[in-house]
Amino acid sequence: MRIVKLSPQSIAFPSPEGALRDPNGLLAIGGDLTPPRLLAAYQRGIFPWYSPGEAILWWSPDPRAVLFPNEFHISRSLKRFLRSNPFHITLNHDFAAVIAACAHRPDEGTWISQDVQLAYLQLHRQGYAHSVEVWLGDELVGGIYGVAQGALFCGESMFSRTTNASKCALVAFYRHFTAYGGELVDCQVLNAHTARLGAREIPRRQFLQLLSNLQRKALAPGCWQPQVIPPQQDEPPSSTN
């Protein structure tokens, strides 16, 4: 197995099955962040992740962290918080502000450079990337962004500026997404935060099969229209195939 150098003349990617075991999932290097290349990557279960100023690295880890809707776990403390939820939650109201906030991590550093922000903003304008915003009054205090692939959503990053803001964003998104026919959230790599919410690892081969099936499924109309996400959802509308 070796890292493949991407051609500037082609947006084709090698098979994810050829990714390195160490570091886990590293598949290719180079290329660019144009919408056609990014979409080609997500369609094959590949995503970019690299340090600013360095060459773009493309990954497809094995195993893959995912969140099945029927396994979503809301702790008792979060349930209590949700009963008196002080937040106002929206969908696709300010994608640029959400990705900028995800990038602003003074104590941690970030891979979400200005180039990355501009690339995903282009995807958002084309209708492929989406954001959830959590507001406390007029202040943006939390959010999530990611890329849709039919009935699968590839979560990229989230941020929180106050207690439970990112958790409430994920709960609200989960309810909204599944109400419109969403079936799986890709968390890429498992961490303590997503594990507590019910995410688990599955073999890459299984993930790629799920991706192939779910990206062909259409969600119910209106799913990605800018809107307010209410604290509770009504009965889910039927998805269309």
Contacts in CASP RR format, 6 or more apart in sequence:
PFRMAT RR
TARGET T0000
AUTHOR 0000-0000-0000
METHOD contacts of the structure
MODEL  1
MRIVKLSPQSIAFPSPEGALRDPNGLLAIGGDLTPPRLLAAYQRGIFPWY
SPGEAILWWSPDPRAVLFPNEFHISRSLKRFLRSNPFHITLNHDFAAVIA
ACAHRPDEGTWISQDVQLAYLQLHRQGYAHSVEVWLGDELVGGIYGVAQG
ALFCGESMFSRTTNASKCALVAFYRHFTAYGGELVDCQVLNAHTARLGAR
EIPRRQFLQLLSNLQRKALAPGCWQPQVIPPQQDEPPSSTN
1 18 0 8 1.000
1 19 0 8 1.000
1 20 0 8 1.000
1 21 0 8 1.000
2 20 0 8 1.000
3 20 0 8 1.000
3 26 0 8 1.000
3 27 0 8 1.000
3 28 0 8 1.000
3 29 0 8 1.000
4 14 0 8 1.000
4 27 0 8 1.000
4 28 0 8 1.000
4 29 0 8 1.000
5 28 0 8 1.000
5 29 0 8 1.000
5 30 0 8 1.000
6 13 0 8 1.000
6 28 0 8 1.000
6 29 0 8 1.000
6 30 0 8 1.000
6 31 0 8 1.000
6 58 0 8 1.000
7 31 0 8 1.000
8 31 0 8 1.000
8 32 0 8 1.000
11 34 0 8 1.000
11 36 0 8 1.000
11 37 0 8 1.000
11 40 0 8 1.000
12 40 0 8 1.000
13 27 0 8 1.000
13 28 0 8 1.000
13 40 0 8 1.000
13 41 0 8 1.000
13 44 0 8 1.000
13 46 0 8 1.000
13 58 0 8 1.000
14 27 0 8 1.000
14 28 0 8 1.000
16 25 0 8 1.000
16 27 0 8 1.000
16 44 0 8 1.000
16 45 0 8 1.000
16 46 0 8 1.000
16 60 0 8 1.000
16 204 0 8 1.000
16 208 0 8 1.000
17 204 0 8 1.000
17 205 0 8 1.000
18 27 0 8 1.000
19 25 0 8 1.000
19 26 0 8 1.000
19 27 0 8 1.000
19 59 0 8 1.000
19 60 0 8 1.000
19 61 0 8 1.000
19 62 0 8 1.000
19 204 0 8 1.000
20 26 0 8 1.000
20 27 0 8 1.000
21 62 0 8 1.000
24 61 0 8 1.000
24 62 0 8 1.000
25 59 0 8 1.000
25 60 0 8 1.000
25 61 0 8 1.000
25 62 0 8 1.000
26 57 0 8 1.000
26 58 0 8 1.000
26 59 0 8 1.000
27 46 0 8 1.000
27 58 0 8 1.000
27 59 0 8 1.000
27 60 0 8 1.000
28 46 0 8 1.000
28 57 0 8 1.000
28 58 0 8 1.000
29 55 0 8 1.000
29 56 0 8 1.000
29 57 0 8 1.000
29 58 0 8 1.000
30 55 0 8 1.000
30 56 0 8 1.000
30 57 0 8 1.000
30 58 0 8 1.000
31 37 0 8 1.000
31 56 0 8 1.000
32 56 0 8 1.000
33 48 0 8 1.000
33 56 0 8 1.000
33 115 0 8 1.000
33 116 0 8 1.000
33 119 0 8 1.000
34 119 0 8 1.000
34 122 0 8 1.000
35 119 0 8 1.000
35 122 0 8 1.000
35 123 0 8 1.000
35 126 0 8 1.000
35 128 0 8 1.000
38 48 0 8 1.000
38 119 0 8 1.000
38 120 0 8 1.000
38 123 0 8 1.000
38 147 0 8 1.000
39 123 0 8 1.000
39 128 0 8 1.000
41 47 0 8 1.000
41 48 0 8 1.000
41 58 0 8 1.000
42 147 0 8 1.000
42 149 0 8 1.000
42 154 0 8 1.000
43 149 0 8 1.000
43 211 0 8 1.000
43 215 0 8 1.000
44 60 0 8 1.000
44 208 0 8 1.000
45 60 0 8 1.000
45 154 0 8 1.000
45 186 0 8 1.000
45 207 0 8 1.000
45 208 0 8 1.000
45 211 0 8 1.000
46 58 0 8 1.000
46 59 0 8 1.000
46 60 0 8 1.000
47 58 0 8 1.000
47 59 0 8 1.000
47 60 0 8 1.000
47 154 0 8 1.000
47 156 0 8 1.000
47 188 0 8 1.000
48 56 0 8 1.000
48 57 0 8 1.000
48 58 0 8 1.000
48 59 0 8 1.000
48 116 0 8 1.000
49 57 0 8 1.000
49 59 0 8 1.000
49 111 0 8 1.000
50 56 0 8 1.000
50 57 0 8 1.000
50 111 0 8 1.000
51 111 0 8 1.000
52 110 0 8 1.000
52 111 0 8 1.000
52 113 0 8 1.000
52 115 0 8 1.000
53 113 0 8 1.000
59 188 0 8 1.000
60 204 0 8 1.000
61 188 0 8 1.000
61 189 0 8 1.000
61 204 0 8 1.000
62 203 0 8 1.000
62 204 0 8 1.000
62 205 0 8 1.000
63 201 0 8 1.000
63 202 0 8 1.000
63 203 0 8 1.000
63 204 0 8 1.000
63 207 0 8 1.000
64 186 0 8 1.000
64 188 0 8 1.000
64 201 0 8 1.000
64 202 0 8 1.000
64 203 0 8 1.000
64 204 0 8 1.000
64 206 0 8 1.000
64 207 0 8 1.000
65 186 0 8 1.000
65 187 0 8 1.000
65 188 0 8 1.000
65 189 0 8 1.000
65 190 0 8 1.000
65 191 0 8 1.000
65 194 0 8 1.000
65 199 0 8 1.000
65 200 0 8 1.000
65 201 0 8 1.000
66 184 0 8 1.000
66 185 0 8 1.000
66 186 0 8 1.000
66 187 0 8 1.000
66 199 0 8 1.000
66 200 0 8 1.000
66 201 0 8 1.000
66 202 0 8 1.000
66 207 0 8 1.000
66 210 0 8 1.000
67 174 0 8 1.000
67 184 0 8 1.000
67 185 0 8 1.000
67 187 0 8 1.000
67 194 0 8 1.000
67 197 0 8 1.000
67 198 0 8 1.000
67 199 0 8 1.000
67 200 0 8 1.000
68 183 0 8 1.000
68 184 0 8 1.000
69 174 0 8 1.000
69 177 0 8 1.000
69 178 0 8 1.000
69 182 0 8 1.000
69 183 0 8 1.000
69 184 0 8 1.000
69 185 0 8 1.000
71 198 0 8 1.000
71 200 0 8 1.000
72 171 0 8 1.000
72 174 0 8 1.000
72 197 0 8 1.000
72 198 0 8 1.000
73 196 0 8 1.000
73 197 0 8 1.000
73 198 0 8 1.000
74 82 0 8 1.000
74 171 0 8 1.000
74 197 0 8 1.000
75 196 0 8 1.000
78 164 0 8 1.000
78 167 0 8 1.000
78 171 0 8 1.000
81 164 0 8 1.000
81 168 0 8 1.000
82 168 0 8 1.000
82 171 0 8 1.000
82 231 0 8 1.000
85 168 0 8 1.000
85 231 0 8 1.000
86 136 0 8 1.000
87 134 0 8 1.000
87 135 0 8 1.000
87 136 0 8 1.000
87 141 0 8 1.000
87 165 0 8 1.000
87 168 0 8 1.000
88 134 0 8 1.000
88 135 0 8 1.000
88 136 0 8 1.000
88 137 0 8 1.000
88 228 0 8 1.000
89 132 0 8 1.000
89 133 0 8 1.000
89 134 0 8 1.000
89 135 0 8 1.000
89 168 0 8 1.000
89 169 0 8 1.000
89 172 0 8 1.000
89 228 0 8 1.000
89 229 0 8 1.000
89 231 0 8 1.000
90 132 0 8 1.000
90 133 0 8 1.000
90 135 0 8 1.000
90 226 0 8 1.000
90 227 0 8 1.000
90 228 0 8 1.000
90 229 0 8 1.000
91 130 0 8 1.000
91 131 0 8 1.000
91 132 0 8 1.000
91 133 0 8 1.000
91 173 0 8 1.000
91 176 0 8 1.000
91 224 0 8 1.000
91 225 0 8 1.000
91 226 0 8 1.000
91 227 0 8 1.000
91 228 0 8 1.000
91 229 0 8 1.000
92 124 0 8 1.000
92 130 0 8 1.000
92 131 0 8 1.000
92 224 0 8 1.000
92 225 0 8 1.000
92 226 0 8 1.000
92 227 0 8 1.000
93 131 0 8 1.000
93 133 0 8 1.000
93 226 0 8 1.000
94 131 0 8 1.000
94 133 0 8 1.000
94 140 0 8 1.000
95 120 0 8 1.000
95 121 0 8 1.000
95 124 0 8 1.000
95 129 0 8 1.000
95 130 0 8 1.000
95 131 0 8 1.000
95 145 0 8 1.000
96 117 0 8 1.000
96 121 0 8 1.000
96 124 0 8 1.000
97 133 0 8 1.000
97 140 0 8 1.000
98 131 0 8 1.000
98 132 0 8 1.000
98 133 0 8 1.000
98 140 0 8 1.000
98 142 0 8 1.000
98 143 0 8 1.000
98 144 0 8 1.000
98 145 0 8 1.000
98 159 0 8 1.000
99 112 0 8 1.000
99 116 0 8 1.000
99 117 0 8 1.000
99 120 0 8 1.000
99 121 0 8 1.000
99 131 0 8 1.000
99 145 0 8 1.000
99 157 0 8 1.000
100 117 0 8 1.000
101 140 0 8 1.000
101 142 0 8 1.000
101 143 0 8 1.000
101 159 0 8 1.000
101 161 0 8 1.000
102 110 0 8 1.000
102 112 0 8 1.000
102 143 0 8 1.000
102 145 0 8 1.000
102 156 0 8 1.000
102 157 0 8 1.000
102 158 0 8 1.000
102 159 0 8 1.000
103 110 0 8 1.000
103 112 0 8 1.000
103 113 0 8 1.000
103 116 0 8 1.000
103 117 0 8 1.000
104 110 0 8 1.000
104 159 0 8 1.000
105 159 0 8 1.000
112 157 0 8 1.000
120 129 0 8 1.000
120 145 0 8 1.000
120 146 0 8 1.000
120 147 0 8 1.000
120 156 0 8 1.000
121 129 0 8 1.000
123 129 0 8 1.000
123 147 0 8 1.000
124 130 0 8 1.000
124 131 0 8 1.000
124 145 0 8 1.000
127 148 0 8 1.000
127 224 0 8 1.000
128 147 0 8 1.000
128 148 0 8 1.000
129 145 0 8 1.000
129 146 0 8 1.000
129 147 0 8 1.000
129 148 0 8 1.000
130 145 0 8 1.000
130 146 0 8 1.000
130 147 0 8 1.000
130 148 0 8 1.000
130 153 0 8 1.000
130 224 0 8 1.000
131 143 0 8 1.000
131 144 0 8 1.000
131 145 0 8 1.000
131 146 0 8 1.000
132 143 0 8 1.000
132 144 0 8 1.000
132 145 0 8 1.000
132 169 0 8 1.000
132 170 0 8 1.000
132 172 0 8 1.000
132 173 0 8 1.000
132 229 0 8 1.000
133 140 0 8 1.000
133 142 0 8 1.000
133 143 0 8 1.000
133 169 0 8 1.000
134 140 0 8 1.000
134 141 0 8 1.000
134 142 0 8 1.000
134 143 0 8 1.000
134 165 0 8 1.000
134 166 0 8 1.000
134 168 0 8 1.000
134 169 0 8 1.000
134 172 0 8 1.000
135 141 0 8 1.000
136 162 0 8 1.000
136 165 0 8 1.000
139 161 0 8 1.000
140 161 0 8 1.000
141 160 0 8 1.000
141 161 0 8 1.000
141 162 0 8 1.000
141 165 0 8 1.000
142 158 0 8 1.000
142 159 0 8 1.000
142 160 0 8 1.000
142 161 0 8 1.000
142 162 0 8 1.000
142 165 0 8 1.000
142 166 0 8 1.000
142 169 0 8 1.000
143 158 0 8 1.000
143 159 0 8 1.000
143 160 0 8 1.000
143 165 0 8 1.000
143 166 0 8 1.000
143 169 0 8 1.000
144 155 0 8 1.000
144 157 0 8 1.000
144 158 0 8 1.000
144 166 0 8 1.000
144 169 0 8 1.000
144 170 0 8 1.000
144 173 0 8 1.000
145 155 0 8 1.000
145 156 0 8 1.000
145 157 0 8 1.000
145 158 0 8 1.000
146 153 0 8 1.000
146 154 0 8 1.000
146 155 0 8 1.000
146 156 0 8 1.000
146 157 0 8 1.000
147 153 0 8 1.000
147 154 0 8 1.000
147 155 0 8 1.000
147 156 0 8 1.000
148 154 0 8 1.000
148 219 0 8 1.000
148 224 0 8 1.000
149 211 0 8 1.000
149 214 0 8 1.000
149 215 0 8 1.000
150 182 0 8 1.000
150 214 0 8 1.000
150 215 0 8 1.000
150 216 0 8 1.000
150 217 0 8 1.000
150 218 0 8 1.000
150 219 0 8 1.000
151 181 0 8 1.000
151 182 0 8 1.000
151 183 0 8 1.000
151 184 0 8 1.000
151 214 0 8 1.000
151 215 0 8 1.000
151 217 0 8 1.000
151 218 0 8 1.000
151 219 0 8 1.000
151 239 0 8 1.000
152 182 0 8 1.000
152 183 0 8 1.000
152 184 0 8 1.000
152 185 0 8 1.000
152 186 0 8 1.000
152 210 0 8 1.000
152 211 0 8 1.000
152 214 0 8 1.000
152 215 0 8 1.000
153 173 0 8 1.000
153 177 0 8 1.000
153 182 0 8 1.000
153 184 0 8 1.000
153 185 0 8 1.000
153 186 0 8 1.000
154 186 0 8 1.000
154 188 0 8 1.000
155 185 0 8 1.000
155 186 0 8 1.000
155 187 0 8 1.000
155 188 0 8 1.000
158 166 0 8 1.000
158 169 0 8 1.000
158 170 0 8 1.000
159 166 0 8 1.000
160 166 0 8 1.000
160 167 0 8 1.000
167 197 0 8 1.000
170 197 0 8 1.000
172 229 0 8 1.000
172 231 0 8 1.000
173 229 0 8 1.000
174 185 0 8 1.000
175 229 0 8 1.000
175 232 0 8 1.000
175 233 0 8 1.000
176 223 0 8 1.000
176 229 0 8 1.000
176 233 0 8 1.000
177 185 0 8 1.000
177 219 0 8 1.000
177 223 0 8 1.000
178 236 0 8 1.000
179 220 0 8 1.000
179 233 0 8 1.000
179 234 0 8 1.000
179 235 0 8 1.000
179 236 0 8 1.000
179 237 0 8 1.000
180 219 0 8 1.000
180 220 0 8 1.000
180 222 0 8 1.000
180 223 0 8 1.000
180 236 0 8 1.000
180 237 0 8 1.000
180 239 0 8 1.000
181 217 0 8 1.000
181 219 0 8 1.000
181 220 0 8 1.000
181 223 0 8 1.000
181 236 0 8 1.000
181 237 0 8 1.000
181 238 0 8 1.000
181 239 0 8 1.000
182 214 0 8 1.000
182 217 0 8 1.000
182 219 0 8 1.000
182 239 0 8 1.000
183 214 0 8 1.000
183 217 0 8 1.000
184 210 0 8 1.000
184 214 0 8 1.000
185 199 0 8 1.000
186 207 0 8 1.000
186 211 0 8 1.000
187 194 0 8 1.000
187 199 0 8 1.000
190 199 0 8 1.000
190 200 0 8 1.000
190 201 0 8 1.000
216 241 0 8 1.000
217 239 0 8 1.000
217 241 0 8 1.000
218 239 0 8 1.000
218 240 0 8 1.000
218 241 0 8 1.000
219 239 0 8 1.000
219 240 0 8 1.000
220 236 0 8 1.000
220 237 0 8 1.000
220 238 0 8 1.000
220 239 0 8 1.000
220 240 0 8 1.000
221 240 0 8 1.000
END
